[in-house]
Amino acid sequence: MMTAISMNDPAPGMLAGPDQDDIHKVRDELYKICESSRSLRKHIPTPRNRNMRWIQIGGTRWYLAWSGNTQKLSGKSCRWVLCTECDKWRQSTKEGLTQDLVRERVKAFASYKLIFESTPTDENSFIANRYEESNKCRFQMPCPHCKHWQELRFHVHTTGPYKGRGGVVGFLDDRNLPVEPDRALKDAYYVCEGGGCTINDDDRVNMIDQGRWVPAGQRINKRGQLLGEPERSSRVTGFNATSLIGKHVTFGKIASEYCRSHGDQKKEQNFVNNWLGEKYVSRAKAIRWRDLHRKLIGGHQRGSVPASAFFLTAGIDKQKDRAYWSVRAWGDGKTSWLVDWGVVSQQVDEKGHLRQASDLQRVWDDVIQRDFPVVGGANVMGWPTLRVVKAGCDTQYRPMLVWNWVRQLHGDVVRAFGGDASVIGPYRRSVVEQNSRTGQPYPDGGMIVWRINTAEYKRDMRDRWASSQNEPGFWWTTHSKLEEIADYLQHITNEVEISKPTPKNPQNTIWQPSDHRMRWDWWDTEVYASAAADMVTGHDWGNLRALCEPMHHAPPEALIFDQQTEFSAR
């Protein structure tokens, strides 16, 4: 790449690495490559004229820098910046994230390119975080048997339409434990994601030759046509390469390495980082959803409300073509029970176009307006059924669409929510007066959005999971079989809190998915359901009976909560 740029589009560049020795090695290897080429040999300096300040190729000077020297990282202006092994860079204690210092190099150029390359490490992985900010390209290739295009994965899908397919198999025994490495080396093979076809190593080599990089949100059909819209623009382009797309790594070899590393945390991290090209989340921080099922399982069936509950709230997470939702019941001491959960897809009109808010309207009709029966015939207030009294809908995707839907609804049952970890306290009410992109004012005095401190609510829920089932405030799910609730549990456990210190806040942490191939939408709905519950009670969880008593004789369907979070009648 450096030689191609130097000869075809010369401009000042920089090569940066984790330390001086690593950059010295790259410099020597690059010069050796040039020396072996007749066309390039004459464009490099003689050995006696080479130095450790730059690499000279033709008219392009590549300045050398490394993480231990911040002056070199943020010095001269460059149009091209190549950063290698970014996750191994040492961090400056005074100047923020070291990797971000290279951005200062390109400010003088209207057109420039920054390239970051690295093997991921742990939860703090710089390259993994940068990949999530990109268009997230994955290498897809067609099955030679059924022509289904897919990304080669190591682990098979555990949920969804491809459950049990799309991964390497043959290396686990009947108890789902790894077999001996030598046996895995011999028996492992790949199961196609689409038709369940058996793919061997010869097939894989031919598949790789036909492969294409596909951004997240898009797919390739059997005719090789690229369909859909990318989730993000290509302004920041990211690529994730695993050992499975290397022609000399067999399915048996990678399965054998997995079996060899299983049970040893350091070896497991090496496998995840270097073989799968992913960041490693330690088992101590990642909650196992199967274990959570055993602890949180309640005594009530899905769709019903425990008799100890006083009211219901809901959370809604709007996505591009669907809306996820969950309903939760609340009792004294902030004890809560999952009542129901689901996902609603958008409807299609006569012309085949998606009806933009049809999924949200179905949530209102089928969930918010639904009467949920109470176990035993009546709750502690004598009500046989309960409805959702407060719901929060996420505005991250299409905020104006969500707001227009919310403000047309009756009463203040549904509020527009927006996650914001910088909020002091659990939440605050804000008014957005105009569109930041167009400058046009919003109608009716502005768009009201409740900013939710999502990090605070996530920690609170995790703490409740860890508490005793006998303590007030425990967080229950329904009495559902594992296969019925598996998707939901995987969503709510697919985020971990990791340390991400800043110069101003050394204790800063962020929440991020532990597996970006899986979703976490129901986790967000639970955050919003919890915030809605606090709005209902005003954070007074000591005596819900007294709070409900003024409306004891009103039918449950006539109850709402106003903006002061008190009971009032329609």
N, C-alpha and C positions, 0 to 999 in steps of 0.2 A: 504494500500500500504506500509506504513512504517513498519508494523509488518511483512508483507510477505518478504520484502527486508531484514529485520533484521535477520530472521530465515533461509532464503534460500541463500542469497548472501551478507553476512555481510561485511561491509566496512564503513569507516567514512562517516557521512552524516550531512546535515544541514537542519533545518526547519526555514524559514524566513517569517515574516509577516509584516503588516503595523505598529504595535506598540507592546509594551511589554505586555499590557493587553490582546491583541488578542492572542499572543503566549502563555501566561499563561493559557488562556482558552483552547486552543488546547491541551496543555500539560496535563491538568487535565482530559480532555475528553478521550485522548488516553490511559492514565493510567487506567481509569475506564473500558474501553473496554478490556484491557488486564486482569484486575482483574476479569472480568466476564467469562474469558476463562480458563478452566482447564489447557490447554496446554501452555498458555502464562503466567499464573499467577506466575509461578516459575522463569520466566526470567526477571522480573522487580524488581527494588529496593523497599524496604519497604518505606512507606510514610515519615518516619523521615530521610531517606537517599536521598530524591529527592531534586533537586535544580532548579534554573532558568538559569543554564549554559548549561545543556544538558538534553536529554531524553535517558535513558539507556534501551535497549531492547536486551536481550541476549548479544552477543559479539559486537553489534553495538551501537555506541554513536552518537546520533543526536544532534549536537550543535544548540543552539537556538540563533536567531538573529532577529533584527527588523530594520526598515528604519531609526529610530532616532539614531542609533548607527552604523556608518560606519566601525568602527574598528571590530565589530563582523561580519559584512557582508563580509569583505575581509581578515579575519584572517586565521584560520587553513585550511589545505588542506582537501577536501572532495571528495568522488567519487559520492555521491548522493546529489542533492540539490533540495529541494521542496520549492517553493515560492508561498505563498497564498495571495489573494486579492492584486495583484501587482499594480492595478490602484489607490489604496489608499495610496501608499507609499509616504512618504515625500522625497523631493529631496534635495540633498546636493548642496550647492552653490559653492563648491570648487573642488569636485571630479567627476563631470560629472553625468550621469544618475545613480541614486541609484541602480536601478534594474540590471545594468550592472556590479556592483561591485561583485556580487556573482560569476561571471565568473572567478574571480581570484582564487576561491576556488578549481576549478577542473584542474588547469594547470598541477598538478603533476601526473595526471592519464591519461594513454593512452585511456582507456575506461571509460566513465562517462555518467551521465544523468542529465540534467537540466530540471526541470518541473516548468512551470509557470501557475498559475491558477488565474482567476479573473472575476468579472463581469465588462464588458466594461463601460466606462463613456462617455466622449464627444470626440471632434475631436482630442484631445491630448492623447487618450487612448493608453496606452502601450500595453495592451494585444491585442487590435484590430490590432495594427501595427505589432506585432509579428506574429499574425495569418496570415497576408498578406504575410509574409516572409516564411511561411510554405507551406506544400503541400495541405493545405486547405481542410481537410476532412469534408464532410457533411453526416449526417445520412440519408440514403435512405431506402425505404421500398416499397414492392409491393402493388398495388391496389388489393383488394380482388375480384374485378369484372373483370377488363381488364388486370390485371397482369403487368401494366406499373409501373416500378420502379421510384420513385421520392422522393425528399426531401419535407417534409411538410413545407409549407410557410404560413405566415399569409396573406399577400397581394397577390392577383392574379397577374399573368403576365399582363403587360399593352401593350406589343409589342411581335412580333415574332409568331411562329407557335402555341404557347400555350396561346395566348392572351385571357383574360377573364377566364382562368382556372388556376388550381394549387394554390388554396388559400381558405381562409375562406370567405363565403358570407352570406348574410341574415342579416347583421347589418347596411346596408346603405339604405336610402330612395330613392325616385325617383330623388331627387336633389343631390344625391351622398353624403349626410350628414349622420352622425351617428344617429341611432334611440335611444330610451330610453334604458338604460342598462338592465332593466328587460326584455324588448322585445328581445334584442340581446341574452340574456341568454337562451331564449326559442327557438328562430328561427334560430340561426346560425348553419351552417353545412359546410362541406368541398366539393369542386368540384375537382375531379381528374384532374391532369395535362394532362393525356393522352387521355382518352375517354370521359371526362366530366361527369364521373360517380359521383353519390352522395355517399359520405363516411360519416358515422355516428361515434359516439364515440366508440361503440362496435367494429366496423371495425378497428378503429385506434389502439385500444389495441392489437388486433391480428396482425396488421401490424407491430407494434413496436417489437413484439417478433421475427419477421423475419428480422428485419432491419440489415443493414451493413453500416460501415463507408466507404465512397468512396472518394478518392482524386480528386481534381479538374482536369479536362481533361479526366476522365474516367466515364463510365456509366455501368449500368447493364441491359441486355436485358430481355425479358420476360421469358427466360429459366434460368435466374439466373446467366448468364455468365458475367464476368467482361470484358469489352471491352475498347479499346483505350489505350493511353499512358498518364501517369500523367504529368501535366505541370511542376512539380518540384519534385526533389528526396525526399525520406522519411527521409533524414538526419535531417530535422526539420519537425516534424509532428505536425499538429494543428487540433483541433476539435472544432466545434461550436455547442453548444447544446442550443436549445430553449425550452420554456415551452411546445411546441406542442408535444415533445417526452416524456413528463412526463405522466404517466398513469392516474394520478388523476386530470389532468387539461383538462376539456372538451373544445370543440370548442366554446360552448356558454359562458363559463367562461372567456376565453381569449378575445372574441369579446365584452363581457360586460365590461371588464376592459378597452378596447380600447375606447369604447363609453364614459365611465366615465372620462377618462383622456383627451379626445379631447378638445382642446381650452385652456388648461392650460399647459404652457411650462414645468413647473417642473414635473407635473404629466405625461406629454407626455414622458419626458426623462426617468422617472422611468419605464414606460411601455416598451420603446425601449430597455433600459439597462437590466432590470430584467426579462421581459417576452419574449422578442425576442432575447436577448443575443447579441445585436448589439450596436455599439457606436451611440451616438445621435448627429446629426448635427442640430444646431439651425436654425429656419426659417429665421433669419436675415442674415445668411451666405449662405444658400442654395437658389439658384435662381430657381424659379418655371418655368419650360419649357413652360407651357401653357401661362403664363404671357409674357414670352419672345417672343412667337409667335406673340402676338398682337402688340408688340412694333416694332419688327424688320421686319415685313412683307413688302416686296418691291412691286413695281408696275409691274415688269416684270415676265414672265412665266418661269418655270423651263426649262433649256436648251438654253435660250436666253440671250443676253448681252445688258445691258442698253446703250443707245447712248452716254452717258457721259464717258464711259470707254475707256481707252487707250490700255490696255493689260490684259492678263490673266496669272495667275499662278495656280499651283496645288500642293496639298500635298498628299502623299501616305503613308499609314501605313500598313506594311507587317506583317501578322499574320501567324500562322502555316499552314493553308490550304486555306487562302484567303487574299485579299488585299482591304482595304478600301481607298477611294479616294474622294477628293472634289476639285472643280474648282472655283476660285474666280476672279472677275473682279475688276480693280483698276482705280481710277480717281484722279483728283487733290486733294491735301490735305489729301491723303491716304483714301479717301472715297472708300468703297468697297461694292461689291454685290456678294452674292452667286449665282453661275451660275448653277451648277449641283453637284450631289454627288451620290455615289453608292458603292457597294461592289462586287468584282469579286472573284469567287471560282476557285481553281485550277482544271485543266482538268485531266481526268483519261485516261491512255493509255490502249492498248489492253489487258494487263495482270491485269488490275484493280489497277495499281499503280498510285499515284499522280505525275503529271509532275511538278517538284519543282518550276520552275519560270514561269509556264504557266499563272498564275494570273497576274504577273507583265507584261508579254508580252501583255496580253489582255488590260491592262491599257494603255500601249503605243499605241497599234493599235486603240483602241476604244475611248480613252480619249485624250491623248497627241496629237495625229495626227488628231483629229476631228476638223472640221470647225464649230464654234458656230455662228449662225446668230445674227446680231445686230438688235435690235428693231428699227423700222422705216426705215430700209434699209441700213443705214450707220452710223458709229460713227463719232466723232468730227474730225477725220482725213480723213473721206471719205471712210473708209474700210467697206465693207458689211459683212464680217465675220472676226472672230479672232480665233487664235490658242493659246494654252498654250506656252509661251516663256521661262518659267523657272518652274521646278518642283523639289521638295525635297522628297526623299524616305527614310523612317526610316530604320536604320540598327540594331536596337536592337535585332531583331530576325534574325538569320542566316546572319550576316554581310557580309561574303564572297559571299554568293549567291546573295545578293543585289548588292555588288560591281561588281561582274562579269557581272551581267545584265546591270548595269549602264555603264560600260566602253565599252560595245559592241555597245552602241547606238550611233547614228550619232550626232556630235556636243556636246555642253555642255548644252543641254536642261534639262537633269535630273541629279541631284547631290545626292550623298549619304549624308544623314543627321543623326546626332546623338544628342539626347537631353542631355544637360549638364548644370545644374543650376549653376555650379561653373565658367562658362565662364564669363570673364569680358567684358561687352559690349553685343551686341545682338548675335554675332556669330564670329567664327574664323575658319580658314582653318587649318587642321592638316593632317599629313601624318603618317600612321601606316606602318612601314617598315617590320614587321614580325609578324607571328602568335604567340600570347602570350602563347598558349597552346603547340604547336609543335615546335616553334622556327624557322619554315620554313619562308624564306623571301617571301614577296608578289611580284608578277610580276610587270614589268613596273615601278620600282622605289618605289612601295608601294601603299597602299590603301588610297586614298584621302577621308577624311570624314570631312564634315563641322559640327563643334560643335555648337549647337543652345542653347542659354540660354532660355529654354522653359518657365521658371517662368516669365521672363520679357515680353515675348510675350503674355502669358496668362493674366497677369495684364493689358497689353495694350488693349487686346480685351475686357475684362470686363469693362474697363473705357469707351470704345467706346459704349458699350451697354447702359451704364448709361447716356451718353451725349444726347443732344437734336438732333432730326432728322434733324434740320435745320443747324446744325454745320458741317463744313468740317470734314471729317474723320469718319462719322457715318458708322456703320457696318450693312448692310442690308442682309436679306435672300430673297427668292423668293416669288412670290405671289402664295403660295401653301396652300391647305386646311390642317387643323390641322392633320388629319389622315395620310396624305401623308408625312408630314415632321416630324411627332412625334418622330420616332426613332432617326433622326438626332439631333433634339433639346434635347432629353434626353441624348445623348452622350455629347454634348457640355456644358451641365449644370451639369454633374455628377462629377465634381471636385470642391473642395473648398480649399482655402488657409488657413492653420491653423498655429498657433504659435507653434514652437518647438525650444525653446531657448537652446543654448549650452554655455559652460563656456566662449568660445571665442567670441560668438555672441549671446547676450541675445535677440536680435531682429530677430533671425533666423525664417524663415517660410518655410513650405513645402506645396506642392499641393498633395492632395490625394482624391480618389473617396469618395463620400458621400454614395454611395450604391454599394458595391462590387459585387452584383448580376447582375448589369447592366454594359454595356460596355461604353467606352469613346474614341473609336478609331477615330471617326470623329472630336473630339476635337483636337486630335493630328494632323490630316491632316490639320486643319485650322492653327495650329501653324506653320507648315512647309510651307504652302501657304503664310503666312504673311512674314516669313523669306525670302522666294524666292522673294517676291515683293521688299523687302528692298535691296536685291542683285541686282535686275534689275535697281533700281533707284539710288543706292548709297546713300540712305536716303534723296535724294533731291526730295521732293514732291511738290515744289512750282509751277513748270511750266512743266508739262509733255508734253505739245505741243512742246515746244522748244527742249526737249529731243528727241521727235519723228520726228521732222521736217527734219533732214538729210536723213531719210529714207521715206519721205512722198510719193515719187513716186514708191517705191518698193511694190510689192504685199505682203499682210500680211503673206502669207505662206512662204515667203523668209526671214522672220525676225527671228533672234535669238539674244541672249545677250551673250557676251563673258565673260571671268572671271573677266574683269575689269568693268563689269556691264554697258557696253555701247552697243548701237545698232551696229550690223554689218551684212553683207549679207552673205548667204551661198555661 
